[in-house]
């Protein structure tokens, strides 16, 4: 007669969240500390509580989040995955934490392996979050659908809640919130030369995968884009895009910085630049990597970078060590 299975413990382990982790940093439980919410390839969304401080965070063992009273477990089944039935159990859920319905509580918005974009509205309290069941995001009455395995970029642009994804054409597309479950079309995003921003050079399962994070990275008062990619991505075009067409050898998943040369009301982006750590390009495997930012580490007052890897680990980059 056996007891229930229990996890084997390791002393001082690396923080681990499954494979192909997608982090989002936010104060989830209202204690003033920046926690981490992370999706993974299995289709789970995990909560890593911070019991340290923001300058020196101490993340605890992950807890699987529930929605509608049951564990979140995104799976495409036999018909909804771009790579076919053999991928039926892989959810590749990509969450971003944001107060989407404006009630002061953090909600979760996701992309996943189905190419669907969903909402999990927080119906709890500031200190005891509780997620309602997954609901579809709509545009003109139709399900929002786009690049699979993509994280939506969500922020406030010029007083409006904005939502950026890779659309069905595999191009970066801006939408605006109407209400918690509906968005309106804001048009495809463009470069300063007027061209659309494409996401990939290959087809099939290599499309999508972009992890979009909207933030004023260069401190000029307008929101830029940080984009986590797989090694086969070629942003913003197939012939000169990055990271696929980088001049040096050793292609790999990377973080791209796309500066907003316009305004929040009318964003226009410069050609992407490779993010560098201590002068070297950040290259993190083959499948993809997922960037997010927060005022953690260092003095707690500087916006630093955290990147989720395909190996299930999370890498912290201090701002002073980064260039582009």
C-alpha positions as CSV (number, residue, x, y, z in Angstrom):
1,X,0.0,0.0,0.0
2,X,1.6,3.2,-1.2
3,X,1.4,6.8,-0.3
4,X,0.7,9.5,-2.9
5,X,3.7,10.5,-5.0
6,X,5.8,13.3,-3.6
7,X,8.5,15.5,-5.3
8,X,12.1,14.7,-4.6
9,X,13.8,17.8,-3.1
10,X,17.1,19.3,-4.2
11,X,19.2,21.7,-2.1
12,X,19.6,25.1,-3.8
13,X,18.1,24.1,-7.1
14,X,17.7,26.2,-10.2
15,X,14.2,27.6,-10.6
16,X,12.4,25.3,-12.9
17,X,8.9,25.4,-14.5
18,X,8.7,22.6,-17.0
19,X,10.0,23.0,-20.5
20,X,9.6,26.0,-22.9
21,X,8.7,28.3,-20.0
22,X,7.0,31.7,-20.6
23,X,7.3,34.0,-17.5
24,X,5.3,37.1,-16.6
25,X,6.4,39.2,-13.6
26,X,3.8,40.9,-11.4
27,X,2.5,41.2,-7.8
28,X,0.0,38.3,-8.0
29,X,-1.1,38.1,-4.4
30,X,-1.1,41.8,-3.4
31,X,1.8,41.7,-0.9
32,X,3.9,44.3,-2.8
33,X,6.4,41.8,-4.0
34,X,6.9,40.8,-7.6
35,X,6.0,37.2,-8.1
36,X,6.3,35.1,-11.3
37,X,3.5,33.5,-13.3
38,X,4.8,31.1,-16.0
39,X,3.3,28.9,-18.7
40,X,5.0,25.8,-20.1
41,X,4.8,23.3,-22.9
42,X,2.6,20.9,-20.9
43,X,-0.2,23.5,-20.9
44,X,0.1,24.4,-17.2
45,X,0.3,27.9,-15.7
46,X,2.4,28.1,-12.5
47,X,2.6,30.6,-9.7
48,X,6.0,31.2,-8.1
49,X,5.6,33.2,-4.9
50,X,8.3,35.8,-4.0
51,X,9.1,35.5,-0.3
52,X,12.2,37.7,-0.5
53,X,12.3,41.3,-1.6
54,X,12.1,42.9,-5.0
55,X,15.9,43.7,-5.0
56,X,16.6,40.1,-3.8
57,X,13.6,37.9,-4.8
58,X,13.3,34.4,-3.4
59,X,10.9,32.4,-5.5
60,X,9.3,29.3,-3.9
61,X,8.2,26.0,-5.4
62,X,5.5,26.5,-8.1
63,X,1.8,26.1,-7.5
64,X,-0.4,25.1,-10.4
65,X,-3.1,27.8,-10.9
66,X,-6.7,26.9,-11.2
67,X,-9.4,28.5,-13.2
68,X,-13.1,27.8,-12.6
69,X,-12.0,25.6,-9.7
70,X,-9.9,23.2,-11.7
71,X,-6.2,23.1,-12.7
72,X,-5.4,25.0,-15.9
73,X,-4.4,22.4,-18.4
74,X,-4.4,23.6,-22.0
75,X,-4.3,20.8,-24.6
76,X,-5.0,21.0,-28.3
77,X,-6.3,17.5,-28.8
78,X,-6.1,15.8,-32.1
79,X,-7.4,18.6,-34.3
80,X,-6.2,21.9,-33.0
81,X,-2.4,21.7,-33.2
82,X,-0.6,23.0,-36.3
83,X,1.9,20.1,-36.2
84,X,-0.8,17.3,-36.1
85,X,-2.1,14.7,-33.7
86,X,1.3,13.8,-32.3
87,X,1.3,17.2,-30.6
88,X,-2.2,16.6,-29.0
89,X,-0.9,16.8,-25.4
90,X,1.3,19.9,-25.7
91,X,-0.4,23.1,-24.7
92,X,2.5,25.5,-25.0
93,X,0.6,28.1,-23.0
94,X,2.0,31.6,-23.0
95,X,0.6,33.9,-20.3
96,X,0.9,37.6,-19.6
97,X,-0.4,39.1,-16.4
98,X,-2.4,42.4,-16.8
99,X,-5.4,44.0,-15.3
100,X,-7.5,43.5,-18.4
101,X,-11.0,44.4,-17.1
102,X,-9.8,47.4,-15.1
103,X,-11.0,46.3,-11.6
104,X,-7.5,46.6,-10.0
105,X,-6.9,42.9,-9.9
106,X,-4.3,41.1,-12.1
107,X,-5.9,38.9,-14.8
108,X,-4.1,36.5,-17.3
109,X,-4.3,36.6,-21.0
110,X,-2.8,33.7,-23.1
111,X,-1.8,32.4,-26.4
112,X,-1.2,28.7,-26.9
113,X,-0.6,25.8,-29.2
114,X,-4.1,26.1,-30.7
115,X,-3.3,29.6,-32.0
116,X,-6.2,30.8,-29.8
117,X,-6.0,33.8,-27.5
118,X,-7.9,33.4,-24.2
119,X,-8.7,35.3,-21.0
120,X,-8.7,34.3,-17.4
121,X,-10.4,37.0,-15.4
122,X,-9.6,37.4,-11.7
123,X,-12.8,37.2,-9.7
124,X,-11.0,37.0,-6.3
125,X,-9.6,39.7,-4.1
126,X,-6.3,41.5,-4.1
127,X,-4.7,39.2,-1.5
128,X,-6.6,36.0,-2.6
129,X,-6.7,35.9,-6.4
130,X,-9.2,33.5,-8.0
131,X,-9.5,32.9,-11.7
132,X,-12.7,32.4,-13.6
133,X,-12.8,29.7,-16.2
134,X,-11.0,30.2,-19.5
135,X,-13.0,32.3,-22.0
136,X,-12.3,33.1,-25.6
137,X,-11.3,36.6,-26.8
138,X,-13.4,37.8,-29.8
139,X,-13.1,40.2,-32.7
140,X,-16.3,41.1,-34.6
141,X,-18.0,38.0,-33.0
142,X,-15.2,35.6,-34.2
143,X,-12.6,33.9,-32.1
144,X,-9.3,35.7,-32.2
145,X,-6.8,33.4,-33.9
146,X,-3.2,33.8,-34.9
147,X,0.3,32.6,-34.5
148,X,0.6,29.5,-32.3
149,X,2.8,29.4,-29.2
150,X,2.8,33.2,-29.1
151,X,2.6,35.5,-26.1
152,X,0.3,38.5,-26.6
153,X,1.9,41.9,-25.9
154,X,-0.5,43.8,-23.6
155,X,-0.1,47.3,-22.3
156,X,-1.8,50.7,-22.2
157,X,-1.1,52.9,-25.2
158,X,-2.2,56.5,-25.0
159,X,-5.0,55.7,-22.5
160,X,-6.3,52.6,-24.3
161,X,-5.6,48.9,-23.4
162,X,-3.7,47.5,-26.4
163,X,-3.1,44.0,-27.5
164,X,-0.5,42.8,-30.0
165,X,-0.2,39.3,-31.5
166,X,1.0,37.6,-34.7
167,X,-2.0,37.4,-36.9
168,X,-3.0,34.7,-39.4
169,X,-0.6,36.3,-41.9
170,X,2.2,35.9,-39.4
171,X,2.5,39.6,-39.1
172,X,2.5,41.8,-36.0
173,X,-1.0,43.2,-35.5
174,X,-2.4,45.8,-33.0
175,X,-5.9,45.5,-31.4
176,X,-7.7,47.6,-28.7
177,X,-9.8,46.3,-25.9
178,X,-13.6,46.9,-26.2
179,X,-14.4,44.9,-23.0
180,X,-13.0,41.9,-21.2
181,X,-13.9,39.5,-24.0
182,X,-13.8,41.7,-27.2
183,X,-11.2,43.6,-29.1
184,X,-11.3,46.0,-32.1
185,X,-8.8,46.1,-35.0
186,X,-6.0,48.7,-34.7
187,X,-4.2,47.5,-37.9
188,X,-1.0,45.8,-38.7
189,X,2.1,47.3,-37.1
190,X,4.7,48.8,-39.4
191,X,8.4,49.7,-39.6
192,X,9.6,53.2,-40.1
193,X,9.9,52.5,-43.8
194,X,6.2,51.7,-44.0
195,X,6.6,47.9,-44.4
196,X,4.7,45.3,-42.3
197,X,6.6,43.4,-39.6
198,X,6.7,39.8,-40.5
199,X,7.3,37.1,-38.0
200,X,9.0,34.2,-39.8
201,X,10.6,32.9,-43.0
202,X,9.6,29.2,-42.7
203,X,6.2,27.6,-42.8
204,X,4.3,24.9,-40.9
205,X,5.3,24.5,-37.2
206,X,8.0,27.1,-37.5
207,X,5.5,30.1,-37.8
208,X,4.2,31.9,-34.7
209,X,6.2,31.4,-31.5
210,X,6.9,35.1,-30.9
211,X,6.9,36.1,-27.3
212,X,5.8,39.8,-27.4
213,X,6.5,42.1,-24.4
214,X,5.5,45.8,-24.6
215,X,7.5,48.1,-22.4
216,X,9.4,51.4,-22.5
217,X,12.7,49.7,-22.6
218,X,14.9,52.7,-23.6
219,X,13.2,55.2,-21.2
220,X,12.1,57.7,-23.8
221,X,8.4,57.7,-22.7
222,X,6.9,55.5,-25.4
223,X,6.4,51.7,-25.4
224,X,8.8,49.6,-27.4
225,X,8.7,45.8,-28.2
226,X,10.9,43.1,-26.9
227,X,10.4,39.9,-28.9
228,X,11.5,36.5,-27.9
229,X,12.1,34.3,-30.9
230,X,13.1,30.8,-32.0
231,X,16.2,30.3,-34.1
232,X,14.2,30.2,-37.3
233,X,12.5,33.5,-36.9
234,X,13.3,36.2,-39.4
235,X,11.8,39.5,-38.1
236,X,10.8,41.8,-39.8
237,X,11.3,40.0,-43.2
238,X,12.7,36.8,-44.7
239,X,15.8,38.2,-46.4
240,X,17.4,40.4,-43.7
241,X,15.4,39.6,-40.6
242,X,16.8,38.4,-37.3
243,X,18.0,36.2,-35.8
244,X,18.0,33.9,-38.9
245,X,20.0,36.2,-41.0
246,X,22.6,37.3,-38.4
247,X,26.0,37.6,-39.9
248,X,27.8,35.6,-37.2
249,X,27.5,31.8,-37.0
250,X,25.5,30.1,-34.3
251,X,21.9,30.9,-34.9
252,X,19.7,30.5,-31.8
253,X,16.6,31.7,-30.0
254,X,17.1,35.3,-29.0
255,X,15.6,38.5,-27.7
256,X,15.1,41.4,-30.1
257,X,14.6,45.0,-29.2
258,X,12.3,47.0,-31.5
259,X,12.4,50.7,-30.7
260,X,9.1,52.6,-31.1
261,X,10.1,55.6,-33.2
262,X,6.6,56.9,-33.2
263,X,4.2,57.5,-30.3
264,X,2.0,55.4,-28.1
265,X,-1.0,56.6,-30.1
266,X,0.7,55.9,-33.5
267,X,3.5,53.4,-32.9
268,X,6.1,52.8,-35.6
269,X,9.1,50.5,-35.0
270,X,12.7,50.6,-36.1
271,X,14.5,47.5,-37.5
272,X,15.1,45.1,-34.6
273,X,18.4,44.8,-32.8
274,X,19.8,41.7,-31.1
275,X,20.0,41.9,-27.3
276,X,23.5,41.4,-26.1
277,X,24.8,40.2,-22.7
278,X,28.3,41.6,-22.0
279,X,28.8,42.3,-25.7
280,X,27.7,38.9,-27.0
281,X,24.4,38.1,-28.7
282,X,21.9,36.3,-26.4
283,X,21.4,32.9,-28.0
284,X,19.2,30.4,-26.1
285,X,18.7,27.1,-28.0
286,X,16.4,26.3,-30.9
287,X,12.7,26.4,-30.1
288,X,12.1,29.8,-28.5
289,X,12.8,32.0,-25.5
290,X,10.4,34.4,-23.7
291,X,11.4,37.8,-22.3
292,X,9.7,39.8,-19.6
293,X,10.8,42.8,-17.5
294,X,10.3,44.1,-13.9
295,X,11.9,46.2,-11.3
296,X,13.6,43.2,-9.6
297,X,17.2,42.6,-8.8
298,X,19.9,45.2,-8.4
299,X,18.6,48.2,-6.5
300,X,15.0,47.3,-7.2
301,X,14.6,50.6,-9.1
302,X,16.0,49.5,-12.4
303,X,14.1,47.7,-15.1
304,X,15.8,44.4,-15.6
305,X,15.3,41.5,-18.0
306,X,14.2,37.9,-17.2
307,X,14.1,35.3,-20.0
308,X,12.4,31.9,-19.9
309,X,14.2,29.2,-21.8
310,X,13.3,26.0,-23.6
311,X,15.1,24.1,-20.9
312,X,12.7,25.2,-18.2
313,X,15.0,27.6,-16.5
314,X,14.7,31.4,-16.0
315,X,17.7,33.7,-16.7
316,X,18.1,37.0,-15.0
317,X,20.0,39.8,-16.9
318,X,21.0,42.9,-15.1
319,X,20.4,46.0,-17.2
320,X,24.0,47.2,-16.8
321,X,25.2,44.1,-18.6
322,X,22.9,44.5,-21.6
323,X,23.3,46.3,-24.9
324,X,21.7,46.2,-28.3
